[in-house]
Amino acid sequence: MSIASALLHASDKPAGKRPYFLDPEVERVMAVTMAVAQELAVARQRIDTLERLLEAKGLVPRAEVESFTPSAAEYAERALWSQEYINRILRIVQQEGQAAEAAAKGDLPIPDVTREIS
């Protein structure tokens, strides 16, 4: 997958309108916070598993993990991942911005167009 393609698809959205149960601004902050929490929880579990397996097999002690310095290529790979991650976390902000732009142009979402012509 190319860098442009990865960044483009990192913020794909499901079809339909987003349901709101609280104030939209509160929901936005909650959505961002929960996306971060979910990503962090999964990452932490995987990191813990890998560190335990590596140490248990005598391959890499945890101290060596702590002192690791990435190469330029590894740093670039991490930077790309970070951009994709930020895009996923801020998906709601991007989607709402796109919806506002479409509304300003007079574009209606597909379900609204269907209702309007039926």
C-alpha positions as protocol buffer text, in pm:
chain_id: "A"
residue {
  index: 1
  type: MET
  ca { x: 0 y: 0 z: 0 }
}
residue {
  index: 2
  type: SER
  ca { x: 136 y: 340 z: -93 }
}
residue {
  index: 3
  type: ILE
  ca { x: 176 y: 623 z: 158 }
}
residue {
  index: 4
  type: ALA
  ca { x: -94 y: 829 z: -12 }
}
residue {
  index: 5
  type: SER
  ca { x: -333 y: 534 z: -19 }
}
residue {
  index: 6
  type: ALA
  ca { x: -267 y: 449 z: 346 }
}
residue {
  index: 7
  type: LEU
  ca { x: -333 y: 808 z: 454 }
}
residue {
  index: 8
  type: LEU
  ca { x: -643 y: 831 z: 235 }
}
residue {
  index: 9
  type: HIS
  ca { x: -802 y: 515 z: 377 }
}
residue {
  index: 10
  type: ALA
  ca { x: -703 y: 575 z: 740 }
}
residue {
  index: 11
  type: SER
  ca { x: -1010 y: 793 z: 786 }
}
residue {
  index: 12
  type: ASP
  ca { x: -1269 y: 592 z: 590 }
}
residue {
  index: 13
  type: LYS
  ca { x: -1614 y: 621 z: 743 }
}
residue {
  index: 14
  type: PRO
  ca { x: -1916 y: 394 z: 762 }
}
residue {
  index: 15
  type: ALA
  ca { x: -2229 y: 481 z: 565 }
}
residue {
  index: 16
  type: GLY
  ca { x: -2516 y: 670 z: 726 }
}
residue {
  index: 17
  type: LYS
  ca { x: -2542 y: 955 z: 970 }
}
residue {
  index: 18
  type: ARG
  ca { x: -2357 y: 953 z: 1301 }
}
residue {
  index: 19
  type: PRO
  ca { x: -2599 y: 922 z: 1596 }
}
residue {
  index: 20
  type: TYR
  ca { x: -2551 y: 1179 z: 1872 }
}
residue {
  index: 21
  type: PHE
  ca { x: -2664 y: 1111 z: 2229 }
}
residue {
  index: 22
  type: LEU
  ca { x: -2495 y: 1405 z: 2398 }
}
residue {
  index: 23
  type: ASP
  ca { x: -2399 y: 1754 z: 2289 }
}
residue {
  index: 24
  type: PRO
  ca { x: -2212 y: 1718 z: 1954 }
}
residue {
  index: 25
  type: GLU
  ca { x: -1899 y: 1889 z: 2091 }
}
residue {
  index: 26
  type: VAL
  ca { x: -1890 y: 1652 z: 2389 }
}
residue {
  index: 27
  type: GLU
  ca { x: -1943 y: 1354 z: 2159 }
}
residue {
  index: 28
  type: ARG
  ca { x: -1656 y: 1474 z: 1937 }
}
residue {
  index: 29
  type: VAL
  ca { x: -1416 y: 1491 z: 2230 }
}
residue {
  index: 30
  type: MET
  ca { x: -1539 y: 1153 z: 2356 }
}
residue {
  index: 31
  type: ALA
  ca { x: -1492 y: 994 z: 2013 }
}
residue {
  index: 32
  type: VAL
  ca { x: -1135 y: 1119 z: 1989 }
}
residue {
  index: 33
  type: THR
  ca { x: -1058 y: 1012 z: 2346 }
}
residue {
  index: 34
  type: MET
  ca { x: -1207 y: 666 z: 2300 }
}
residue {
  index: 35
  type: ALA
  ca { x: -1018 y: 614 z: 1973 }
}
residue {
  index: 36
  type: VAL
  ca { x: -694 y: 696 z: 2151 }
}
residue {
  index: 37
  type: ALA
  ca { x: -783 y: 473 z: 2447 }
}
residue {
  index: 38
  type: GLN
  ca { x: -868 y: 179 z: 2219 }
}
residue {
  index: 39
  type: GLU
  ca { x: -550 y: 212 z: 2016 }
}
residue {
  index: 40
  type: LEU
  ca { x: -339 y: 246 z: 2330 }
}
residue {
  index: 41
  type: ALA
  ca { x: -496 y: -54 z: 2504 }
}
residue {
  index: 42
  type: VAL
  ca { x: -435 y: -284 z: 2208 }
}
residue {
  index: 43
  type: ALA
  ca { x: -82 y: -158 z: 2156 }
}
residue {
  index: 44
  type: ARG
  ca { x: 4 y: -195 z: 2525 }
}
residue {
  index: 45
  type: GLN
  ca { x: -118 y: -555 z: 2533 }
}
residue {
  index: 46
  type: ARG
  ca { x: 82 y: -646 z: 2224 }
}
residue {
  index: 47
  type: ILE
  ca { x: 397 y: -475 z: 2349 }
}
residue {
  index: 48
  type: ASP
  ca { x: 370 y: -650 z: 2683 }
}
residue {
  index: 49
  type: THR
  ca { x: 326 y: -987 z: 2511 }
}
residue {
  index: 50
  type: LEU
  ca { x: 627 y: -934 z: 2286 }
}
residue {
  index: 51
  type: GLU
  ca { x: 853 y: -813 z: 2565 }
}
residue {
  index: 52
  type: ARG
  ca { x: 758 y: -1108 z: 2786 }
}
residue {
  index: 53
  type: LEU
  ca { x: 813 y: -1361 z: 2507 }
}
residue {
  index: 54
  type: LEU
  ca { x: 1148 y: -1212 z: 2408 }
}
residue {
  index: 55
  type: GLU
  ca { x: 1273 y: -1199 z: 2766 }
}
residue {
  index: 56
  type: ALA
  ca { x: 1140 y: -1548 z: 2852 }
}
residue {
  index: 57
  type: LYS
  ca { x: 1327 y: -1696 z: 2557 }
}
residue {
  index: 58
  type: GLY
  ca { x: 1643 y: -1510 z: 2653 }
}
residue {
  index: 59
  type: LEU
  ca { x: 1647 y: -1321 z: 2323 }
}
residue {
  index: 60
  type: VAL
  ca { x: 1609 y: -956 z: 2425 }
}
residue {
  index: 61
  type: PRO
  ca { x: 1603 y: -824 z: 2780 }
}
residue {
  index: 62
  type: ARG
  ca { x: 1355 y: -542 z: 2851 }
}
residue {
  index: 63
  type: ALA
  ca { x: 1644 y: -304 z: 2926 }
}
residue {
  index: 64
  type: GLU
  ca { x: 1762 y: -342 z: 2565 }
}
residue {
  index: 65
  type: VAL
  ca { x: 1413 y: -250 z: 2442 }
}
residue {
  index: 66
  type: GLU
  ca { x: 1424 y: 66 z: 2654 }
}
residue {
  index: 67
  type: SER
  ca { x: 1762 y: 172 z: 2511 }
}
residue {
  index: 68
  type: PHE
  ca { x: 1677 y: 110 z: 2141 }
}
residue {
  index: 69
  type: THR
  ca { x: 1739 y: 396 z: 1894 }
}
residue {
  index: 70
  type: PRO
  ca { x: 1567 y: 364 z: 1551 }
}
residue {
  index: 71
  type: SER
  ca { x: 1751 y: 408 z: 1220 }
}
residue {
  index: 72
  type: ALA
  ca { x: 1642 y: 677 z: 971 }
}
residue {
  index: 73
  type: ALA
  ca { x: 1431 y: 424 z: 777 }
}
residue {
  index: 74
  type: GLU
  ca { x: 1272 y: 295 z: 1097 }
}
residue {
  index: 75
  type: TYR
  ca { x: 1205 y: 652 z: 1206 }
}
residue {
  index: 76
  type: ALA
  ca { x: 1034 y: 726 z: 869 }
}
residue {
  index: 77
  type: GLU
  ca { x: 819 y: 414 z: 904 }
}
residue {
  index: 78
  type: ARG
  ca { x: 716 y: 522 z: 1254 }
}
residue {
  index: 79
  type: ALA
  ca { x: 636 y: 872 z: 1125 }
}
residue {
  index: 80
  type: LEU
  ca { x: 403 y: 728 z: 859 }
}
residue {
  index: 81
  type: TRP
  ca { x: 230 y: 515 z: 1121 }
}
residue {
  index: 82
  type: SER
  ca { x: 190 y: 822 z: 1341 }
}
residue {
  index: 83
  type: GLN
  ca { x: 20 y: 1014 z: 1059 }
}
residue {
  index: 84
  type: GLU
  ca { x: -221 y: 725 z: 994 }
}
residue {
  index: 85
  type: TYR
  ca { x: -291 y: 703 z: 1367 }
}
residue {
  index: 86
  type: ILE
  ca { x: -369 y: 1074 z: 1396 }
}
residue {
  index: 87
  type: ASN
  ca { x: -600 y: 1045 z: 1093 }
}
residue {
  index: 88
  type: ARG
  ca { x: -790 y: 761 z: 1261 }
}
residue {
  index: 89
  type: ILE
  ca { x: -816 y: 945 z: 1590 }
}
residue {
  index: 90
  type: LEU
  ca { x: -932 y: 1270 z: 1434 }
}
residue {
  index: 91
  type: ARG
  ca { x: -1166 y: 1097 z: 1185 }
}
residue {
  index: 92
  type: ILE
  ca { x: -1476 y: 1261 z: 1337 }
}
residue {
  index: 93
  type: VAL
  ca { x: -1330 y: 1609 z: 1303 }
}
residue {
  index: 94
  type: GLN
  ca { x: -1234 y: 1547 z: 939 }
}
residue {
  index: 95
  type: GLN
  ca { x: -1574 y: 1399 z: 853 }
}
residue {
  index: 96
  type: GLU
  ca { x: -1762 y: 1686 z: 1014 }
}
residue {
  index: 97
  type: GLY
  ca { x: -1545 y: 1934 z: 825 }
}
residue {
  index: 98
  type: GLN
  ca { x: -1620 y: 1756 z: 498 }
}
residue {
  index: 99
  type: ALA
  ca { x: -1994 y: 1755 z: 579 }
}
residue {
  index: 100
  type: ALA
  ca { x: -1982 y: 2129 z: 656 }
}
residue {
  index: 101
  type: GLU
  ca { x: -1803 y: 2196 z: 325 }
}
residue {
  index: 102
  type: ALA
  ca { x: -2059 y: 1990 z: 135 }
}
residue {
  index: 103
  type: ALA
  ca { x: -2346 y: 2172 z: 307 }
}
residue {
  index: 104
  type: ALA
  ca { x: -2190 y: 2508 z: 224 }
}
residue {
  index: 105
  type: LYS
  ca { x: -2181 y: 2406 z: -143 }
}
residue {
  index: 106
  type: GLY
  ca { x: -2543 y: 2292 z: -126 }
}
residue {
  index: 107
  type: ASP
  ca { x: -2451 y: 1924 z: -162 }
}
residue {
  index: 108
  type: LEU
  ca { x: -2678 y: 1685 z: 26 }
}
residue {
  index: 109
  type: PRO
  ca { x: -2579 y: 1342 z: 157 }
}
residue {
  index: 110
  type: ILE
  ca { x: -2731 y: 1052 z: -41 }
}
residue {
  index: 111
  type: PRO
  ca { x: -3003 y: 969 z: 220 }
}
residue {
  index: 112
  type: ASP
  ca { x: -3113 y: 1336 z: 225 }
}
residue {
  index: 113
  type: VAL
  ca { x: -3128 y: 1348 z: -156 }
}
residue {
  index: 114
  type: THR
  ca { x: -3336 y: 1028 z: -158 }
}
residue {
  index: 115
  type: ARG
  ca { x: -3582 y: 1175 z: 96 }
}
residue {
  index: 116
  type: GLU
  ca { x: -3598 y: 1502 z: -93 }
}
residue {
  index: 117
  type: ILE
  ca { x: -3693 y: 1346 z: -427 }
}
residue {
  index: 118
  type: SER
  ca { x: -3935 y: 1086 z: -289 }
}
